[in-house]
């Protein structure tokens, strides 16, 4: 089965090359260090480096507490963070600067994987959530590099697909991989695919260990007083294509009941910022963009956040948060950041990327699920009209975050024997 997988990896490689070249025509960041995709141009690291992989922005953000802890615990080791997407790379640099090395993950061909390991030579590897790469994992196994899946999860739907390739995944999971699963159900799914019972643990979801600076609520209040004092404000975070139109339809309805309401619109992907600005202009919306550095006035109905790394600040400056990627079949994004600040959360129905967390919220009324723009406008208006109910819903979300912290500490306990066995 592995031989077939390797042949397929090489057959698909030309398609991957064309895809990356095509994406780069419209977004030149996809051509950044393109050779690393094929195994060339990696940083040359000493034996004993620590390797953390986080595919994109969401995973990089979730990995931030882990990376900072590793930097503090192992100051004498170089830490390498790999991503797949350029936006993930940019976010890593914003968070960690020169404290880390960064490179892109190679394509799943044995030669590229081998060149990657020969350059970075990690003592151990930590992969965020469920990135299963058979050749990469085998590369760790044959080199004796301990590999840990952090906050590992597999949906029931994915298990059905993986079982079609069960021999391949049994071999992939047989290389001494330690699985730090999000939940007992996730652990059972990994065991059904051939994971070792002795090396499968339930540590919880590291996303609950989000960092919320003590000064953030005050910074949010100061921004609010400077930009939109006294106005009801809701933020639509991490929105996707076709979703902004639904959000704007909802905002039109909200303005009928709350004429001074302000929408803070935060698209998910930077390359789409101009397109979203174009949509606002086409709809003749009175808006101000973050990069314009202009202050919203009374007539401003939308504030477009066309920057990166400020989302938590705008949560702190808002009354209500709608999580994007949920009205379209994207699967949703991190509900925990607004919840950790006590901001009431609204989502659409598509939550499969964060289903376990979403279920925790909906089961106790810590979030509201809507199906369309009409329901979204009604939910926002309801929270505007009932600030006491909004505070109560926000408190439920904040309690969920507080009660589920600790995954990072449990993970670090598992790491200690691996690190002591791979000291340099």
N, C-alpha and C positions, 0 to 999 in steps of 0.2 A: 504493500500500500504506500509506503514512503517513497519508493522509486517512482510510482505513478505521480505522486504529489510533486516530486522534484521535476519530473518531465513537464507537468502542467505549469509549474512556476516559471520554467524557462520559455514555454510556449506563450504564456501570458505577458512576459516581460516586454515584448515590442509594443503591446497595447498600452501597458503602463507608461512606457516612454512617450508614446504619442499623447496620452492623456496629460502627462505632466508638461510637455511642451506646449500643448494647446492651452492649458490653464494659464501658463506663463505669458501667453500673448495678451491676456486681459488683466493678469495680475502678476507682475514681474517677481513678486516674492516667491512664486513657485519655482523660479529658476535659481533661487538662492542656494549656493553650495550643492548644485544638482549632482555633482559627482559622488556625494555621500550616499545617494540613493543606490548607487552601484558598487559601493565599497571603497571609494577613493576619497582622500582628503580629510580623514578623521584626525582629531587631536591625538598625539602620541603620549599616552599616559603611563606612569610607572605602575608596576604590579601593585595590587592592593587598592585600586580605585573602587568607588561605590557607584553603581549604575542604577539610575531610576528612570523608568520609561512612563511617560504620560502622553497619550496620543494627541490631545488638543487642549484648548483653553480650559474647558471644564475640569479635565483630569489634572492639568497643571495647577489649577487653583486648589483642587482637593488635595494635591500632594504637597502643598506649601508648608503645612505644619510638619510633615514628615521630613521634608528636605531641610528645614531650619533645625529640626532636632538632630538630624544626622550631621549637619555642619558643626553643631555645638559639641556633639559627643565624639566626633572623629576629626578634629581640626587638622590632623597630620595627613589626612587622605584627600585626594582629589575626588570631587563629586561630579559625575557626568549625568546630565539630564538629556534624554532623547525625546523627540516628538516626531509626529508624522506631518502635522500641518504647520505652515509658516506662522499662522496666528498663535499657535501654541508656543512656537519658538519666541515670538515677540513678547508674549506674556511672561515667559520664563525670564527673559532678560529684564523686563520691568520689575519683576519680583526679586530677583537674586543678583542681577548685575554680573560683576566679575567674580562673584563668590563661587560660581559653578562653571564647568565646561558644558557646552551644548553642541550636539550634532543631530542630524536626522537619522532615523532608523533606516537601515538598508532594506531594499526589496528582498523578498524571501527566496533568494537563490543561494545555494551553498557557497559559491565563491565570494559573493558580496558579504555574506554572514561571516565567513572565515576571515576576510580582511578586516572586518569590523572588530572581531575579538582580538586579532593580532595587534591592533592599534591601541585599543582602550584597556585591555587586560584587567577586567574587573575582579575583585575579590568575591563579591556577591552582587546579585541583581534583584531589583524590586520592580514589579510590573503592576501598574495601577489597573484595578478592576479586571475586565476579562479581555485581554489581548492575547489570543492563543495563536502563536506562530510556531509551527512544528519544527522548521529548520533552525530557527533562533533558539528554541528551547533545547533542541538536541545539541546545538553548539555549546550551551551551558553544561549539559549533561556529560558530554565526552571530555570536556575540559575540567570537570569537577567543580564548576562554579555553582554555589548554592543559589537557587532562584525562588523567590517568594512572590506569589500572587497576592497583592494587597487589596483589601476590600473586594475580594473576588465574588463574582455573581454570575449566574447563568439563569436565564429565564426558562420557564417550561417549554416555550416554543423553540428556543435555541437547542435545548437538549434533544428534541426530536430530530433536528437537522444534524447535530453532532453524531447521533447514533447511526446515521446512515454511513458515517465514516469512522465507525467505532474502532477498528483496528489501528487506524492512524492516531486517533486521540488517546487510545490506551498507551501506545508507544510514547506519544508526546508527554503524557502525564506520568510516565514511569521513570523519568530521569531525576528522581530525588527532589521533585518540586514540593515546596511547602505551600499549602493553600491556606490563607487567612481569610476565611469566608465571611460574608456580611451577615449571614443568618444560617440557622440549622437547615432550612430548606435548600439553600445554595450549597451547603456542605454535602447534603445527600445527593444532589444532582452531580456534583463533581465525583463523588464515590461511585455513582452509577456509570460514569465514563472511564473508570479505572484508576482514580486517584488513590493513593495510599491512605488507609485509615489512620496510621500512626503519624502521618504528616498533614492531616487535614484538621484545621482548627476553626472555631468560630470566634472571631475577634470583634465583629461588628463593623460598622461603616465608618471609615476614617473621615468622611465628609462631615460627620457631626462635630468633629474637632476643629471646626472653622475658627479662624482668628477674627475677633471683633475688637478692634482697639477701643480702649476705655474712652478715648476722646471722640470717637466717631459720632455718637448721638449729638454731642455738642456741636461738632463740625456741621452735621446735617441741619441742626436748628439754625446755626449762623448763616448757612447758605440759603435756607428757607427765608429768613428774615431779610436777607439782602436782595433776593431775586423775586420771591412771590409771597410777601407777608400777608397773612390773613386769608389766603386763597385755598380752596380745597384742591389737593394735588394727588394724582395717581400716576404711577410709573408702569409702563409696559416694557418689560425687560427681555432682552435676548429674542427679539422678534425675527421672523423669517419672511421670505418672499410670500406674497399673497396674504400674509397675516397683518401687515401694517394697514392694509385697506380695511380689514374687519375692525381693527382697533380704532381707526379714524371714524368709521361708521358708528361705532359705539360712542365715541367721544362727541359726535354731533348730537346724539340723543341726550347725552349727559349735559351738554351745554343748554339744552332746552329747559332743564330743571335747575341747573347750577351754572348760570351764565358766566360766572367768574372762575370756573374750573379750569385747571391747567393739566395737560397731559405731558409727561416726561417720556419721550419715545427713545428707546435704546435698541437699535438694530443689533443683531447678533454678530454679523460679519463685517469688518471694515470695508471690504471692496463694495459693499452694497450701500454705503453711506450716501454717495452721490445719487443713486437711484431712488432712495427714500426721500432725499431732499427734492428730487424731481417730482416725485409723487405728491409731496406737500404743495409744491408750486402749481402743479396741474390742478389740484383741488382748491387752489386759491386759499390755502390755510395761512393764517397770520402766524408765522413761526420764527423762532430764533435758534440758531445752531450754537453748540458749545464752542466750536472753533472760531466763530465770529467774534467771541468775547463781548457781545452786546448783552445788555441786561434786559430781560423781558419787561414789557410794559403791560398796562391793563388790557390792551387789545390783543396781546399775545396769547394764543390758545394752545400752542404746542412748543415745547422746548426739545429740540433734537440733540441728543448726545452722540456726537460723531467723534468721540475719543474712546480710548481704551483705559481700563483699570480704575474707573471711577464709579462703577455701578453701585457698590456698597454705600458710597456717599449719597447717591441719589435715592437709594432706599431709605436712608436715614432722614432725608429731607421730604419724604412723601407720606401721605396718609394711607394709601392702599397700593399693593403691588399685584400686577398681573404678570404671570410667568409665561413667556413666549415659548414657541415650539410645541404648543399644546392645542391650539385651534387648527393647526395643520398637523399632518401625521409625521411629525419630527420625533416625538417621544418625550419632550419636556426637558427642562434644565433644573438647576439647583434651587430647590424651594427653601433651603436652610438659611441662606444669607438674609433674605428679608425676615424670615421667621426668627432668626437669632436676634434681630433688632426689635422684635415685637410688632412688626408691620403685618397686618392681615393680608392673606394671600388668596388670589383667585387664579384658577387654572381652566384651560379647556379640557376636553375629554381624552386627549392623546398623551398618556403619561407612561408609556411602556419603558422608557429609559430610566425612569425613577419610580417605578411602580410601588416598591415596598415602602419607600418614604411617603409617597402620595397616599397610600392606603392608611398609613399611620395618621396622617393629617385628616383625611376625610372621615375616619372612624370616630373621631372625637369632635368633629366640627371645627378643626383648626384651619380648614381651607374651604373654599366654595368652588364647585365645578360648574362651568357653563358650557353650552353647546354652540353658541353663535354670538354674533355681535349684539343682538337684542338682549340676550340674557346677560352678556357682559356689562352692558350699560345699566341694566337693572341692578346687578350685583354691586357695581361701584356706587350707584346712587343710594342704595340701601345702607352701605357702610358710611357714606358721607352724611346721611340723615341721622344715623344712630351711632354717634362717636363712642358711646359707652359699650355698645355691642362690638364695635370695631376693636376697641381696646381689649375686650374680653377674648375675642378671636385671636388677636395678636399675642396675648399672654399664653393661650393654649399652644401656639406654635413655638413660642420661646421656651416653654416648659419641655416640649418634645426634644428640642435641641439640647437643653441642659441635662435631661435625664438619660440621654444616649451617648454622652461624651465618654471617652476612655479607650476608644479603639486604638488610638496611637500608642498609649502606654502598654496595652496588651501586645501590640505588634512589636514594640521595642524589646519586650521581655523575650519574645520568640527569637529576636535577632541576636541577642547576646551570645548564645553558644555558637552561632554561625560565625560571628565576628571573631570570637576568641580562637576558633579553629582555623581562621584564615588571616591571622595577623601577619604582618610583613616585617 
